[in-house]
Amino acid sequence: MQSGEEGQPLEMLGMAEESMLAYAESLIEDQARLTAAERGVSLEEELDTPGYAAARSALAYVVKVMVANNAYITNHLLELGILQAGDGLRLADEER
């Protein structure tokens, strides 16, 4: 939903889905790196464990819920007149 072209307004409040997924993945990798060091295994081995597969799956679901909530909040603020259509922020792609 938020994957507009660079320089174009965002369509709703909050981070873009792709950005949230990338951020979640970086958090998973950070934790896996620490755990791998404690266990004496490689990062790849740690990320291949069932726990990290489950975490990725759960986070993908959570991100979907967050995107839906962002859309709901945006719509609600538009209906209340707090936001006006076309008031989107203009961000560079790396900020989305």
C-alpha positions as CSV (number, residue, x, y, z in Angstrom):
1,M,0.0,0.0,0.0
2,Q,2.8,2.4,0.8
3,S,5.1,1.5,-2.0
4,G,4.5,4.8,-4.0
5,E,7.3,6.0,-6.1
6,E,10.1,8.1,-4.6
7,G,9.0,11.7,-4.0
8,Q,5.3,10.8,-4.1
9,P,3.0,11.2,-1.0
10,L,2.5,8.2,1.2
11,E,-1.0,6.7,1.0
12,M,-1.4,6.1,4.7
13,L,0.2,6.7,8.1
14,G,3.0,4.5,9.4
15,M,5.8,2.6,7.9
16,A,5.5,0.9,4.5
17,E,4.9,-2.9,4.8
18,E,8.2,-3.6,3.0
19,S,10.1,-1.4,5.5
20,M,8.4,-3.1,8.5
21,L,9.3,-6.5,7.2
22,A,12.9,-5.4,6.6
23,Y,13.2,-3.9,10.1
24,A,11.7,-7.1,11.6
25,E,14.2,-9.2,9.7
26,S,17.1,-7.1,10.9
27,L,15.9,-7.5,14.5
28,I,15.7,-11.3,14.0
29,E,19.2,-11.4,12.5
30,D,20.5,-9.3,15.4
31,Q,19.1,-11.7,18.0
32,A,20.2,-14.7,16.0
33,R,23.7,-13.4,15.8
34,L,23.9,-13.1,19.6
35,T,22.4,-16.5,20.1
36,A,24.7,-18.1,17.5
37,A,27.7,-16.6,19.2
38,E,26.6,-18.0,22.6
39,R,26.0,-21.5,21.0
40,G,29.1,-21.4,18.9
41,V,27.3,-21.9,15.6
42,S,27.1,-19.8,12.4
43,L,24.5,-17.2,11.9
44,E,23.1,-19.2,9.0
45,E,22.8,-22.3,11.2
46,E,21.0,-20.3,13.9
47,L,18.6,-18.8,11.4
48,D,17.7,-22.2,10.1
49,T,16.4,-23.4,13.5
50,P,12.6,-23.9,13.9
51,G,12.5,-21.0,16.5
52,Y,13.6,-18.4,14.0
53,A,11.3,-19.9,11.3
54,A,8.4,-19.5,13.7
55,A,9.5,-15.9,14.6
56,R,9.6,-14.9,10.9
57,S,6.2,-16.4,10.3
58,A,4.7,-14.7,13.3
59,L,6.3,-11.3,12.4
60,A,5.0,-11.5,8.9
61,Y,1.5,-11.9,10.3
62,V,2.0,-9.1,12.8
63,V,3.2,-6.8,10.0
64,K,0.0,-7.5,8.0
65,V,-2.1,-6.6,11.1
66,M,-0.1,-3.4,11.6
67,V,-0.6,-2.4,8.0
68,A,-4.3,-3.0,8.3
69,N,-4.4,-0.9,11.5
70,N,-2.4,1.9,9.8
71,A,-5.0,1.9,7.0
72,Y,-7.8,2.0,9.6
73,I,-6.2,4.9,11.5
74,T,-5.6,6.8,8.3
75,N,-9.1,6.3,7.1
76,H,-10.5,7.3,10.5
77,L,-8.4,10.5,10.6
78,L,-9.6,11.3,7.1
79,E,-13.2,10.8,8.1
80,L,-12.8,13.1,11.1
81,G,-11.2,15.8,8.9
82,I,-7.9,15.7,10.8
83,L,-6.1,14.7,7.6
84,Q,-7.0,15.9,4.1
85,A,-6.6,13.6,1.1
86,G,-3.3,14.5,-0.6
87,D,-1.6,15.6,2.7
88,G,0.9,12.8,2.4
89,L,4.6,13.1,3.4
90,R,7.1,13.0,0.6
91,L,10.0,10.6,1.5
92,A,12.9,9.2,-0.3
93,D,12.6,5.4,-0.9
94,E,15.1,4.6,1.9
95,E,12.8,6.4,4.3
96,R,9.7,4.4,3.5
